[in-house]
């Protein structure tokens, strides 16, 4: 890893593509520490209700024993995943604002970091004289994501449905990142990923100025679906397998 020039990195990507490993490596090589945005998501969801903030609770629903199985098609789950990520953008920007108040480098990683909010974070850093970078890992092959799940969570069995959603979400993130002029790094070949990720971080172009999202929580809406299996197709959601 080249000598660090940045103060804050946002590392996005779908579940199962290797963000946690990559974030730990970057942090270890540069003296930064890792902020897992999943922890922030859990806190936000614990402090809100589906009645007041339905956009944050699309995946609240029946208990595991009551779920009928793979009843939601990947396309529908993807729509809700994107909607949840977009609803969490103010929280992500709040984390960025907080990190920029201290002179300690950090890597924020998470499935719910959208390219739009990452571009705003880079613009915020630029406006305040701080070096903020953003990069997205991309794995568009569901079979590879499923293999990653199998290696990481062998007791969960073949998680093909979850992997299919992950691959589609990865394609969406990659397309949006490119639209916002943010670098996208393909996960394969694995043997060169570290070097390519280092190069992407060092070469991140400044994002075009963008309006910064407000810090207030998103307004409540009334379009939340009901009966959706709990949470996202993430580590604790084997129902999408």
C-alpha positions as CSV (number, residue, x, y, z in Angstrom):
1,X,0.0,0.0,0.0
2,X,1.4,3.4,-1.0
3,X,1.9,6.1,1.7
4,X,-1.5,7.3,2.8
5,X,-2.5,10.8,1.6
6,X,-6.2,10.6,2.4
7,X,-8.0,11.2,5.8
8,X,-11.2,9.2,5.2
9,X,-12.1,6.4,2.8
10,X,-15.5,5.1,2.1
11,X,-15.5,1.6,0.8
12,X,-18.7,0.4,-0.7
13,X,-19.9,-2.8,-2.3
14,X,-22.5,-5.6,-2.1
15,X,-22.5,-8.2,0.7
16,X,-20.0,-11.0,0.2
17,X,-17.5,-9.3,-2.1
18,X,-14.7,-8.9,0.4
19,X,-15.2,-5.4,1.8
20,X,-14.4,-6.3,5.4
21,X,-11.1,-8.0,4.5
22,X,-10.1,-5.1,2.2
23,X,-11.0,-2.5,4.8
24,X,-9.0,-4.3,7.5
25,X,-6.0,-4.5,5.2
26,X,-6.2,-0.8,4.3
27,X,-6.5,0.2,7.9
28,X,-3.7,-2.1,9.0
29,X,-1.4,-0.7,6.4
30,X,-2.1,2.9,7.0
31,X,-2.9,3.2,10.8
32,X,-6.5,4.0,10.1
33,X,-9.4,2.3,11.9
34,X,-12.5,0.7,10.5
35,X,-16.1,2.0,10.9
36,X,-18.6,-0.7,10.0
37,X,-21.6,1.1,8.7
38,X,-23.7,-2.0,9.4
39,X,-23.4,-1.1,13.1
40,X,-24.8,2.4,12.4
41,X,-27.6,0.8,10.4
42,X,-28.5,-1.5,13.3
43,X,-28.5,1.5,15.8
44,X,-30.7,3.6,13.5
45,X,-33.2,0.8,13.0
46,X,-33.3,0.1,16.8
47,X,-34.1,3.8,17.5
48,X,-36.8,4.1,14.8
49,X,-40.1,2.4,14.1
50,X,-41.7,1.2,10.9
51,X,-44.7,3.4,11.6
52,X,-42.6,6.6,11.7
53,X,-39.8,5.6,9.3
54,X,-41.0,2.9,7.0
55,X,-38.2,3.5,4.5
56,X,-35.8,2.2,7.2
57,X,-37.8,-0.9,7.9
58,X,-38.6,-2.5,4.6
59,X,-37.4,-5.8,5.8
60,X,-39.2,-6.0,9.2
61,X,-41.6,-8.8,9.1
62,X,-42.4,-12.3,10.4
63,X,-40.1,-14.4,12.5
64,X,-37.9,-16.9,10.9
65,X,-40.2,-19.8,11.7
66,X,-43.1,-18.0,10.0
67,X,-41.3,-17.2,6.8
68,X,-42.6,-19.2,3.8
69,X,-39.1,-19.4,2.2
70,X,-37.9,-17.8,-1.0
71,X,-41.2,-15.9,-1.7
72,X,-39.7,-12.6,-2.9
73,X,-38.1,-12.6,-6.3
74,X,-34.5,-11.2,-6.4
75,X,-35.7,-8.1,-8.4
76,X,-38.1,-7.1,-5.7
77,X,-35.6,-7.7,-2.9
78,X,-33.1,-5.6,-4.9
79,X,-35.6,-2.7,-5.2
80,X,-36.1,-2.7,-1.4
81,X,-32.4,-3.0,-0.8
82,X,-31.7,0.1,-2.9
83,X,-34.6,2.0,-1.2
84,X,-33.2,1.1,2.2
85,X,-29.7,2.3,1.2
86,X,-31.1,5.5,-0.1
87,X,-33.1,6.1,3.1
88,X,-29.9,5.7,5.1
89,X,-27.9,8.3,3.2
90,X,-28.4,11.0,5.9
91,X,-27.0,8.6,8.5
92,X,-24.0,7.9,6.3
93,X,-23.3,11.5,5.8
94,X,-23.7,12.1,9.5
95,X,-20.9,9.5,10.2
96,X,-18.7,11.3,7.6
97,X,-19.3,14.7,9.2
98,X,-18.4,13.3,12.6
99,X,-15.2,11.6,11.3
100,X,-14.1,14.9,9.8
101,X,-14.1,16.6,13.2
102,X,-11.2,14.4,14.4
103,X,-7.6,14.1,13.0
104,X,-7.7,10.3,13.0
105,X,-7.8,8.4,9.6
106,X,-10.7,6.0,9.1
107,X,-12.2,3.6,6.6
108,X,-16.0,3.4,6.5
109,X,-17.2,0.2,4.9
110,X,-20.7,-1.1,4.3
111,X,-23.3,-2.5,1.9
112,X,-25.5,0.5,2.4
113,X,-23.1,3.1,1.3
114,X,-24.6,4.5,-2.0
115,X,-22.4,6.1,-4.6
116,X,-24.6,9.3,-4.3
117,X,-23.8,9.7,-0.6
118,X,-20.1,8.9,-1.2
119,X,-19.9,11.6,-3.9
120,X,-21.4,14.0,-1.4
121,X,-18.9,12.9,1.2
122,X,-16.0,13.6,-1.2
123,X,-17.5,17.0,-2.0
124,X,-17.9,17.8,1.7
125,X,-14.2,16.9,2.3
126,X,-13.2,19.0,-0.7
127,X,-15.2,22.0,0.7
128,X,-13.7,21.7,4.1
129,X,-10.1,21.1,3.0
130,X,-10.1,17.4,4.0
131,X,-9.1,14.5,1.7
132,X,-12.0,12.1,1.4
133,X,-11.8,9.2,-1.0
134,X,-14.4,6.6,-2.1
135,X,-14.2,3.4,-4.0
136,X,-16.5,0.5,-4.7
137,X,-15.6,-3.2,-5.0
138,X,-17.6,-5.0,-7.7
139,X,-18.4,-8.7,-8.1
140,X,-21.1,-9.3,-10.7
141,X,-21.0,-13.1,-10.7
142,X,-23.5,-14.6,-8.3
143,X,-21.6,-17.9,-8.3
144,X,-18.5,-16.2,-6.9
145,X,-20.5,-14.4,-4.2
146,X,-22.2,-17.7,-3.3
147,X,-18.8,-19.3,-3.0
148,X,-17.7,-16.5,-0.7
149,X,-20.8,-17.1,1.5
150,X,-20.1,-20.8,1.6
151,X,-16.5,-20.2,2.8
152,X,-17.5,-17.6,5.3
153,X,-20.7,-19.2,6.6
154,X,-20.5,-22.9,5.8
155,X,-23.3,-23.8,8.3
156,X,-25.8,-21.7,6.2
157,X,-25.8,-23.9,3.2
158,X,-26.0,-22.8,-0.4
159,X,-27.1,-19.2,-0.4
160,X,-27.9,-18.9,-4.1
161,X,-30.8,-16.5,-3.8
162,X,-29.0,-14.1,-1.6
163,X,-26.0,-14.3,-3.9
164,X,-28.2,-13.4,-6.9
165,X,-29.4,-10.3,-5.1
166,X,-25.9,-9.4,-4.2
167,X,-24.7,-9.7,-7.8
168,X,-27.5,-7.5,-9.0
169,X,-26.9,-5.0,-6.3
170,X,-23.2,-4.9,-7.2
171,X,-24.0,-4.1,-10.8
172,X,-26.3,-1.3,-9.7
173,X,-23.6,0.1,-7.3
174,X,-20.9,-0.1,-10.0
175,X,-23.1,1.7,-12.6
176,X,-24.0,4.4,-10.1
177,X,-20.4,4.8,-8.9
178,X,-19.2,5.4,-12.5
179,X,-22.1,7.9,-13.0
180,X,-20.7,9.8,-10.0
181,X,-17.1,9.6,-11.3
182,X,-16.1,7.3,-8.4
183,X,-13.7,4.4,-9.0
184,X,-14.9,0.8,-9.3
185,X,-12.5,-2.1,-8.7
186,X,-13.4,-5.5,-9.9
187,X,-12.8,-8.2,-7.2
188,X,-11.2,-10.6,-9.7
189,X,-8.5,-11.5,-10.2
190,X,-8.0,-11.8,-6.4
191,X,-4.3,-12.0,-6.8
192,X,-4.1,-8.4,-7.9
193,X,-7.0,-6.9,-6.0
194,X,-4.9,-5.3,-3.3
195,X,-2.7,-3.5,-5.8
196,X,-5.6,-2.3,-7.9
197,X,-7.5,-1.1,-4.9
198,X,-4.4,0.9,-3.7
199,X,-4.1,2.4,-7.1
200,X,-7.8,3.4,-7.2
201,X,-7.5,5.1,-3.8
202,X,-4.5,7.1,-4.9
203,X,-6.1,8.1,-8.2
204,X,-9.6,9.0,-7.0
205,X,-10.6,12.1,-8.8
206,X,-12.4,14.9,-6.8
207,X,-16.1,14.5,-7.2
208,X,-18.1,17.3,-8.8
209,X,-19.6,19.6,-6.2
210,X,-22.9,18.2,-4.9
211,X,-25.5,19.4,-2.5
212,X,-24.8,17.9,0.9
213,X,-27.6,15.9,2.4
214,X,-29.3,17.3,5.6
215,X,-28.4,15.7,8.9
216,X,-32.0,15.2,9.9
217,X,-33.5,11.7,9.6
218,X,-35.6,11.0,6.4
219,X,-39.2,11.9,6.4
220,X,-41.7,9.2,7.1
221,X,-43.5,7.8,4.1
222,X,-46.5,5.5,3.8
223,X,-45.4,3.1,1.1
224,X,-43.7,0.4,3.3
225,X,-44.6,-3.2,2.2
226,X,-45.8,-5.5,4.9
227,X,-45.0,-9.1,5.6
228,X,-41.4,-8.8,4.2
229,X,-38.9,-11.1,5.7
230,X,-36.8,-9.5,8.5
231,X,-33.8,-7.4,7.5
232,X,-31.7,-7.4,4.3
233,X,-30.3,-10.4,2.6
234,X,-27.3,-10.1,4.8
235,X,-25.3,-12.2,7.2
236,X,-28.2,-13.0,9.4
237,X,-30.8,-13.5,6.7
238,X,-30.5,-17.1,5.4
239,X,-34.1,-17.0,4.3
240,X,-33.0,-15.9,0.8
241,X,-31.2,-19.1,0.0
